[in-house]
């Protein structure tokens, strides 16, 4: 399922990162790598704030939909 559908506060394992090559590289640089753990902190209108690799990152709905957990 996409990251936008993940429950708040529940750790999830990243299964796949989709999108164009440049989008994948951008997300990988933020810490969204296959096998990594990501936890949704809050969600507002599909935009999410997540904990990934001991950092908090805010991403938009379109980016979050490309991250499968």
N, CA, C and O atoms as a GROMACS GRO file, in nm:
protein
  276
    1UNK      N    1   0.084  -0.118   0.000
    1UNK     CA    2   0.000   0.000   0.000
    1UNK      C    3   0.089   0.124   0.000
    1UNK      O    4   0.203   0.119   0.047
    2UNK      N    5   0.039   0.235  -0.052
    2UNK     CA    6   0.119   0.357  -0.050
    2UNK      C    7   0.131   0.414   0.091
    2UNK      O    8   0.048   0.388   0.178
    3UNK      N    9   0.235   0.492   0.112
    3UNK     CA   10   0.262   0.551   0.244
    3UNK      C   11   0.146   0.638   0.293
    3UNK      O   12   0.126   0.650   0.413
    4UNK      N   13   0.070   0.697   0.202
    4UNK     CA   14  -0.043   0.783   0.241
    4UNK      C   15  -0.152   0.704   0.314
    4UNK      O   16  -0.233   0.764   0.386
    5UNK      N   17  -0.156   0.572   0.298
    5UNK     CA   18  -0.258   0.489   0.363
    5UNK      C   19  -0.208   0.426   0.492
    5UNK      O   20  -0.285   0.357   0.560
    6UNK      N   21  -0.082   0.447   0.528
    6UNK     CA   22  -0.026   0.387   0.649
    6UNK      C   23  -0.086   0.452   0.774
    6UNK      O   24  -0.119   0.570   0.774
    7UNK      N   25  -0.099   0.373   0.880
    7UNK     CA   26  -0.153   0.424   1.006
    7UNK      C   27  -0.049   0.509   1.076
    7UNK      O   28   0.071   0.481   1.070
    8UNK      N   29  -0.096   0.613   1.144
    8UNK     CA   30  -0.008   0.701   1.220
    8UNK      C   31   0.050   0.626   1.340
    8UNK      O   32  -0.022   0.557   1.412
    9UNK      N   33   0.181   0.639   1.360
    9UNK     CA   34   0.248   0.580   1.475
    9UNK      C   35   0.290   0.435   1.459
    9UNK      O   36   0.350   0.379   1.550
   10UNK      N   37   0.260   0.374   1.345
   10UNK     CA   38   0.294   0.233   1.324
   10UNK      C   39   0.415   0.224   1.231
   10UNK      O   40   0.409   0.273   1.118
   11UNK      N   41   0.526   0.162   1.277
   11UNK     CA   42   0.642   0.148   1.189
   11UNK      C   43   0.611   0.056   1.070
   11UNK      O   44   0.549  -0.048   1.086
   12UNK      N   45   0.656   0.097   0.951
   12UNK     CA   46   0.635   0.019   0.829
   12UNK      C   47   0.768   0.001   0.758
   12UNK      O   48   0.855   0.087   0.765
   13UNK      N   49   0.782  -0.112   0.689
   13UNK     CA   50   0.901  -0.138   0.609
   13UNK      C   51   0.874  -0.093   0.467
   13UNK      O   52   0.770  -0.124   0.410
   14UNK      N   53   0.969  -0.020   0.409
   14UNK     CA   54   0.955   0.028   0.271
   14UNK      C   55   0.979  -0.090   0.178
   14UNK      O   56   1.086  -0.152   0.181
   15UNK      N   57   0.880  -0.122   0.095
   15UNK     CA   58   0.889  -0.233   0.001
   15UNK      C   59   0.946  -0.190  -0.133
   15UNK      O   60   1.025  -0.262  -0.195
   16UNK      N   61   0.905  -0.068  -0.178
   16UNK     CA   62   0.946  -0.023  -0.311
   16UNK      C   63   0.930   0.128  -0.319
   16UNK      O   64   0.839   0.186  -0.258
   17UNK      N   65   1.019   0.192  -0.394
   17UNK     CA   66   1.009   0.334  -0.422
   17UNK      C   67   0.991   0.349  -0.572
   17UNK      O   68   1.078   0.308  -0.649
   18UNK      N   69   0.879   0.408  -0.615
   18UNK     CA   70   0.849   0.420  -0.757
   18UNK      C   71   0.876   0.560  -0.809
   18UNK      O   72   0.927   0.646  -0.737
   19UNK      N   73   0.843   0.580  -0.934
   19UNK     CA   74   0.860   0.711  -0.997
   19UNK      C   75   0.977   0.714  -1.092
   19UNK      O   76   1.042   0.612  -1.117
   20UNK      N   77   1.005   0.832  -1.146
   20UNK     CA   78   1.117   0.850  -1.237
   20UNK      C   79   1.248   0.833  -1.161
   20UNK      O   80   1.251   0.839  -1.038
   21UNK      N   81   1.356   0.813  -1.235
   21UNK     CA   82   1.487   0.790  -1.173
   21UNK      C   83   1.528   0.907  -1.083
   21UNK      O   84   1.581   0.886  -0.974
   22UNK      N   85   1.503   1.029  -1.128
   22UNK     CA   86   1.541   1.145  -1.047
   22UNK      C   87   1.459   1.153  -0.919
   22UNK      O   88   1.509   1.196  -0.815
   23UNK      N   89   1.332   1.112  -0.926
   23UNK     CA   90   1.247   1.110  -0.807
   23UNK      C   91   1.296   1.005  -0.708
   23UNK      O   92   1.302   1.030  -0.588
   24UNK      N   93   1.333   0.886  -0.759
   24UNK     CA   94   1.386   0.780  -0.673
   24UNK      C   95   1.512   0.826  -0.602
   24UNK      O   96   1.528   0.804  -0.482
   25UNK      N   97   1.602   0.891  -0.676
   25UNK     CA   98   1.728   0.940  -0.616
   25UNK      C   99   1.699   1.042  -0.507
   25UNK      O  100   1.761   1.039  -0.401
   26UNK      N  101   1.605   1.134  -0.533
   26UNK     CA  102   1.568   1.236  -0.436
   26UNK      C  103   1.518   1.171  -0.307
   26UNK      O  104   1.560   1.208  -0.198
   27UNK      N  105   1.426   1.074  -0.321
   27UNK     CA  106   1.371   1.006  -0.203
   27UNK      C  107   1.477   0.923  -0.131
   27UNK      O  108   1.476   0.916  -0.008
   28UNK      N  109   1.567   0.859  -0.207
   28UNK     CA  110   1.675   0.782  -0.144
   28UNK      C  111   1.766   0.873  -0.063
   28UNK      O  112   1.812   0.834   0.045
   29UNK      N  113   1.792   0.992  -0.113
   29UNK     CA  114   1.877   1.087  -0.040
   29UNK      C  115   1.811   1.133   0.090
   29UNK      O  116   1.880   1.170   0.185
   30UNK      N  117   1.678   1.132   0.094
   30UNK     CA  118   1.606   1.166   0.217
   30UNK      C  119   1.602   1.048   0.315
   30UNK      O  120   1.566   1.067   0.431
   31UNK      N  121   1.638   0.928   0.269
   31UNK     CA  122   1.640   0.810   0.356
   31UNK      C  123   1.535   0.706   0.323
   31UNK      O  124   1.524   0.605   0.393
   32UNK      N  125   1.458   0.727   0.217
   32UNK     CA  126   1.354   0.632   0.178
   32UNK      C  127   1.415   0.525   0.088
   32UNK      O  128   1.410   0.536  -0.035
   33UNK      N  129   1.474   0.422   0.149
   33UNK     CA  130   1.536   0.314   0.075
   33UNK      C  131   1.461   0.184   0.102
   33UNK      O  132   1.403   0.166   0.209
   34UNK      N  133   1.463   0.094   0.005
   34UNK     CA  134   1.396  -0.036   0.020
   34UNK      C  135   1.452  -0.109   0.142
   34UNK      O  136   1.573  -0.121   0.158
   35UNK      N  137   1.362  -0.156   0.226
   35UNK     CA  138   1.401  -0.226   0.348
   35UNK      C  139   1.411  -0.135   0.469
   35UNK      O  140   1.425  -0.184   0.581
   36UNK      N  141   1.405  -0.004   0.448
   36UNK     CA  142   1.412   0.091   0.559
   36UNK      C  143   1.280   0.098   0.635
   36UNK      O  144   1.176   0.057   0.585
   37UNK      N  145   1.288   0.149   0.756
   37UNK     CA  146   1.169   0.162   0.841
   37UNK      C  147   1.123   0.307   0.837
   37UNK      O  148   1.203   0.400   0.853
   38UNK      N  149   0.992   0.326   0.817
   38UNK     CA  150   0.934   0.459   0.813
   38UNK      C  151   0.807   0.458   0.900
   38UNK      O  152   0.729   0.364   0.896
   39UNK      N  153   0.790   0.566   0.978
   39UNK     CA  154   0.673   0.579   1.065
   39UNK      C  155   0.605   0.712   1.037
   39UNK      O  156   0.670   0.816   1.039
   40UNK      N  157   0.476   0.708   1.010
   40UNK     CA  158   0.399   0.830   0.986
   40UNK      C  159   0.375   0.898   1.121
   40UNK      O  160   0.319   0.837   1.212
   41UNK      N  161   0.416   1.025   1.132
   41UNK     CA  162   0.396   1.102   1.254
   41UNK      C  163   0.261   1.174   1.249
   41UNK      O  164   0.184   1.170   1.344
   42UNK      N  165   0.233   1.239   1.135
   42UNK     CA  166   0.103   1.304   1.118
   42UNK      C  167   0.069   1.312   0.970
   42UNK      O  168   0.156   1.303   0.884
   43UNK      N  169  -0.060   1.329   0.943
   43UNK     CA  170  -0.110   1.333   0.805
   43UNK      C  171  -0.216   1.441   0.795
   43UNK      O  172  -0.311   1.443   0.874
   44UNK      N  173  -0.200   1.530   0.697
   44UNK     CA  174  -0.299   1.636   0.674
   44UNK      C  175  -0.325   1.642   0.524
   44UNK      O  176  -0.236   1.677   0.446
   45UNK      N  177  -0.447   1.608   0.484
   45UNK     CA  178  -0.488   1.610   0.343
   45UNK      C  179  -0.396   1.530   0.252
   45UNK      O  180  -0.372   1.568   0.138
   46UNK      N  181  -0.344   1.418   0.301
   46UNK     CA  182  -0.256   1.334   0.220
   46UNK      C  183  -0.110   1.368   0.232
   46UNK      O  184  -0.024   1.285   0.201
   47UNK      N  185  -0.078   1.491   0.277
   47UNK     CA  186   0.061   1.528   0.302
   47UNK      C  187   0.102   1.468   0.436
   47UNK      O  188   0.025   1.473   0.532
   48UNK      N  189   0.222   1.412   0.443
   48UNK     CA  190   0.262   1.340   0.564
   48UNK      C  191   0.393   1.391   0.620
   48UNK      O  192   0.480   1.438   0.547
   49UNK      N  193   0.405   1.380   0.752
   49UNK     CA  194   0.532   1.399   0.821
   49UNK      C  195   0.570   1.261   0.873
   49UNK      O  196   0.492   1.195   0.941
   50UNK      N  197   0.692   1.217   0.840
   50UNK     CA  198   0.734   1.082   0.876
   50UNK      C  199   0.869   1.085   0.949
   50UNK      O  200   0.949   1.177   0.932
   51UNK      N  201   0.891   0.982   1.029
   51UNK     CA  202   1.022   0.955   1.087
   51UNK      C  203   1.090   0.853   0.998
   51UNK      O  204   1.037   0.744   0.976
   52UNK      N  205   1.207   0.887   0.947
   52UNK     CA  206   1.284   0.794   0.866
   52UNK      C  207   1.432   0.818   0.897
   52UNK      O  208   1.480   0.931   0.889
   53UNK      N  209   1.503   0.712   0.932
   53UNK     CA  210   1.646   0.722   0.967
   53UNK      C  211   1.672   0.829   1.072
   53UNK      O  212   1.760   0.913   1.053
   54UNK      N  213   1.598   0.828   1.181
   54UNK     CA  214   1.614   0.921   1.292
   54UNK      C  215   1.596   1.067   1.254
   54UNK      O  216   1.649   1.154   1.322
   55UNK      N  217   1.522   1.095   1.148
   55UNK     CA  218   1.493   1.232   1.106
   55UNK      C  219   1.344   1.244   1.077
   55UNK      O  220   1.278   1.146   1.041
   56UNK      N  221   1.293   1.365   1.092
   56UNK     CA  222   1.154   1.392   1.052
   56UNK      C  223   1.157   1.460   0.917
   56UNK      O  224   1.231   1.556   0.895
   57UNK      N  225   1.075   1.408   0.826
   57UNK     CA  226   1.071   1.461   0.689
   57UNK      C  227   0.924   1.483   0.653
   57UNK      O  228   0.839   1.397   0.678
   58UNK      N  229   0.896   1.598   0.593
   58UNK     CA  230   0.761   1.626   0.542
   58UNK      C  231   0.762   1.607   0.392
   58UNK      O  232   0.846   1.663   0.322
   59UNK      N  233   0.668   1.528   0.341
   59UNK     CA  234   0.657   1.507   0.197
   59UNK      C  235   0.512   1.522   0.153
   59UNK      O  236   0.420   1.497   0.230
   60UNK      N  237   0.494   1.563   0.030
   60UNK     CA  238   0.362   1.583  -0.026
   60UNK      C  239   0.295   1.452  -0.063
   60UNK      O  240   0.358   1.346  -0.065
   61UNK      N  241   0.167   1.461  -0.092
   61UNK     CA  242   0.088   1.343  -0.126
   61UNK      C  243   0.143   1.270  -0.247
   61UNK      O  244   0.149   1.147  -0.247
   62UNK      N  245   0.183   1.343  -0.352
   62UNK     CA  246   0.231   1.278  -0.473
   62UNK      C  247   0.358   1.197  -0.447
   62UNK      O  248   0.373   1.088  -0.501
   63UNK      N  249   0.449   1.250  -0.366
   63UNK     CA  250   0.571   1.176  -0.331
   63UNK      C  251   0.537   1.056  -0.242
   63UNK      O  252   0.590   0.947  -0.262
   64UNK      N  253   0.448   1.077  -0.144
   64UNK     CA  254   0.412   0.970  -0.052
   64UNK      C  255   0.344   0.854  -0.124
   64UNK      O  256   0.358   0.739  -0.083
   65UNK      N  257   0.270   0.883  -0.231
   65UNK     CA  258   0.204   0.778  -0.307
   65UNK      C  259   0.303   0.691  -0.384
   65UNK      O  260   0.268   0.580  -0.425
   66UNK      N  261   0.424   0.738  -0.405
   66UNK     CA  262   0.527   0.662  -0.476
   66UNK      C  263   0.604   0.567  -0.384
   66UNK      O  264   0.681   0.483  -0.431
   67UNK      N  265   0.584   0.581  -0.254
   67UNK     CA  266   0.655   0.497  -0.156
   67UNK      C  267   0.560   0.388  -0.111
   67UNK      O  268   0.458   0.416  -0.047
   68UNK      N  269   0.593   0.263  -0.143
   68UNK     CA  270   0.509   0.149  -0.106
   68UNK      C  271   0.562   0.083   0.021
   68UNK      O  272   0.681   0.056   0.033
   69UNK      N  273   0.470   0.059   0.114
   69UNK     CA  274   0.508  -0.006   0.240
   69UNK      C  275   0.430  -0.135   0.259
   69UNK      O  276   0.448  -0.204   0.359
   0.00000   0.00000   0.00000
